[in-house]
Amino acid sequence: MAAASAALMLASPASAQGLQVSYPGDAQMDCNAIANESARMDQIVAEANARVAKADGSAQGAGLASTVAVEGMLRAGVLGRVPGAGMFANNAAAMAKQRAAQVRAEAEAQVQTATTRKAVMVGLYSGKGCDAPPAYEAPAPAPYEAAPAGDAAGGDAADAPTG
């Protein structure tokens, strides 16, 4: 079964690119492979969120740099002497913001796919009974031993009252 798990892991994408919700070999995964794939989905979500944060920071930095550049050019009088200088700074900031929006959209789609795949893995894990307590086995009944014939009434027939 370990070989099948290894083959499945090789068949699934090594990176988050091209991530799908399910793959043909998912149902053949053992409990360990399912748990590993679920952990991989958590990692993909974390990496996608980090990319979004980095892109947002870059866009904010570009916007701030543009504002500072335009303000500096305005105070130095460069804007009046160099036509288009302010427009260049603003275009650079707009491109950074556009790239950040694109990264965000791609990352959000990836997070949604990874989250859905993780839900599939949780369903498989549960459906296969992974981490379930072992089934209860009732103890085997003791072999039946018949009581001696005279002991059925609690004593001998000789002890019975006559009367």
C-alpha positions as CSV (number, residue, x, y, z in Angstrom):
1,M,0.0,0.0,0.0
2,A,3.0,2.3,0.6
3,A,4.0,2.0,-3.0
4,A,0.5,3.0,-4.1
5,S,0.7,6.0,-1.8
6,A,4.1,7.0,-3.2
7,A,2.8,6.6,-6.8
8,L,-0.2,8.8,-6.0
9,M,2.0,11.5,-4.5
10,L,4.1,11.5,-7.6
11,A,1.0,11.6,-9.8
12,S,-0.4,14.6,-7.9
13,P,1.2,18.0,-8.6
14,A,4.4,18.6,-6.7
15,S,3.6,22.2,-6.5
16,A,0.4,24.1,-6.0
17,Q,0.2,24.9,-9.7
18,G,-2.5,23.0,-11.4
19,L,-4.0,21.9,-8.1
20,Q,-7.3,20.0,-8.5
21,V,-10.0,19.1,-6.0
22,S,-9.7,15.4,-6.7
23,Y,-7.5,12.9,-8.6
24,P,-8.3,9.5,-9.9
25,G,-6.2,7.7,-7.3
26,D,-7.6,9.4,-4.2
27,A,-9.9,6.5,-3.3
28,Q,-7.0,4.1,-3.2
29,M,-5.0,6.2,-0.7
30,D,-4.3,4.7,2.7
31,C,-4.8,6.7,6.0
32,N,-1.2,7.9,6.1
33,A,-1.3,9.2,2.5
34,I,-4.6,11.0,3.2
35,A,-3.2,12.6,6.3
36,N,-0.1,13.7,4.3
37,E,-2.2,15.2,1.5
38,S,-4.4,17.0,4.0
39,A,-1.2,18.5,5.6
40,R,0.0,19.5,2.1
41,M,-3.3,21.4,1.5
42,D,-2.7,23.3,4.8
43,Q,0.8,24.2,3.5
44,I,-0.6,25.4,0.2
45,V,-3.1,27.6,1.9
46,A,-0.4,29.2,4.1
47,E,1.9,29.8,1.2
48,A,-0.9,31.4,-0.8
49,N,-1.8,33.7,2.1
50,A,1.9,34.7,2.4
51,R,2.0,35.6,-1.3
52,V,-1.1,37.8,-0.9
53,A,0.4,39.6,2.1
54,K,3.7,40.1,0.2
55,A,1.9,41.4,-2.9
56,D,-0.3,43.7,-0.9
57,G,2.8,45.1,0.9
58,S,4.5,45.7,-2.4
59,A,1.5,47.5,-3.8
60,Q,1.3,49.7,-0.7
61,G,5.0,50.4,-0.9
62,A,4.7,51.3,-4.5
63,G,1.8,53.6,-3.8
64,L,3.7,55.3,-1.0
65,A,6.9,55.6,-3.1
66,S,4.8,57.2,-5.9
67,T,3.3,59.7,-3.5
68,V,6.7,60.6,-2.0
69,A,8.2,60.9,-5.5
70,V,5.5,63.1,-6.9
71,E,5.5,65.3,-3.7
72,G,9.3,65.6,-3.9
73,M,9.2,66.5,-7.6
74,L,6.5,69.0,-6.9
75,R,8.5,70.7,-4.1
76,A,11.7,70.7,-6.2
77,G,9.9,72.1,-9.2
78,V,10.7,69.1,-11.4
79,L,7.1,68.5,-12.3
80,G,6.9,71.8,-14.1
81,R,10.2,71.2,-16.0
82,V,9.9,67.5,-16.8
83,P,6.5,66.7,-18.4
84,G,5.2,63.3,-17.6
85,A,7.4,62.6,-14.5
86,G,4.4,62.5,-12.2
87,M,2.5,60.3,-14.6
88,F,5.4,57.9,-14.8
89,A,5.5,57.5,-11.0
90,N,1.7,57.1,-10.8
91,N,1.8,54.5,-13.6
92,A,4.4,52.5,-11.8
93,A,2.3,52.5,-8.7
94,A,-0.8,51.5,-10.7
95,M,1.1,48.6,-12.3
96,A,2.2,47.4,-8.8
97,K,-1.4,47.5,-7.6
98,Q,-2.6,45.7,-10.6
99,R,0.0,42.9,-10.1
100,A,-1.0,42.7,-6.5
101,A,-4.7,42.3,-7.5
102,Q,-3.7,39.5,-9.9
103,V,-1.6,37.7,-7.3
104,R,-4.5,38.0,-4.8
105,A,-7.0,36.6,-7.3
106,E,-4.8,33.6,-8.2
107,A,-4.0,33.0,-4.5
108,E,-7.7,33.1,-3.5
109,A,-8.6,30.6,-6.2
110,Q,-5.8,28.4,-5.0
111,V,-6.9,28.7,-1.4
112,Q,-10.5,27.7,-2.4
113,T,-9.2,24.7,-4.3
114,A,-6.9,23.5,-1.5
115,T,-9.6,24.0,1.1
116,T,-12.1,22.0,-1.0
117,R,-9.5,19.3,-1.5
118,K,-8.8,19.2,2.2
119,A,-12.5,18.6,2.8
120,V,-12.4,15.7,0.3
121,M,-9.4,14.3,2.2
122,V,-11.2,14.6,5.5
123,G,-14.2,12.8,4.1
124,L,-12.0,10.0,2.7
125,Y,-10.2,9.8,6.1
126,S,-13.4,9.5,8.0
127,G,-14.9,7.1,5.4
128,K,-12.0,4.7,5.7
129,G,-12.3,4.7,9.5
130,C,-8.9,6.2,10.0
131,D,-8.2,6.9,13.7
132,A,-11.4,5.2,14.6
133,P,-11.2,3.1,17.7
134,P,-11.0,-0.6,17.0
135,A,-14.4,-2.4,16.6
136,Y,-15.7,-3.8,19.9
137,E,-15.3,-7.5,20.2
138,A,-17.5,-9.1,22.8
139,P,-15.7,-11.7,24.9
140,A,-16.3,-15.2,23.8
141,P,-19.0,-16.8,26.0
142,A,-17.8,-19.4,28.6
143,P,-18.5,-22.9,27.5
144,Y,-21.9,-24.0,28.9
145,E,-21.7,-26.6,31.7
146,A,-24.8,-28.4,32.7
147,A,-25.5,-28.5,36.4
148,P,-25.7,-31.9,38.1
149,A,-29.3,-33.4,37.9
150,G,-29.9,-33.3,41.7
151,D,-28.7,-29.8,42.1
152,A,-31.4,-28.2,40.0
153,A,-33.7,-27.6,43.1
154,G,-31.0,-26.5,45.3
155,G,-30.3,-29.8,47.0
156,D,-30.8,-33.6,46.8
157,A,-34.1,-35.3,46.4
158,A,-33.3,-37.0,49.8
159,D,-33.4,-33.7,51.5
160,A,-36.9,-32.9,50.2
161,P,-39.6,-32.8,53.0
162,T,-42.0,-35.6,53.3
163,G,-45.2,-34.9,54.4
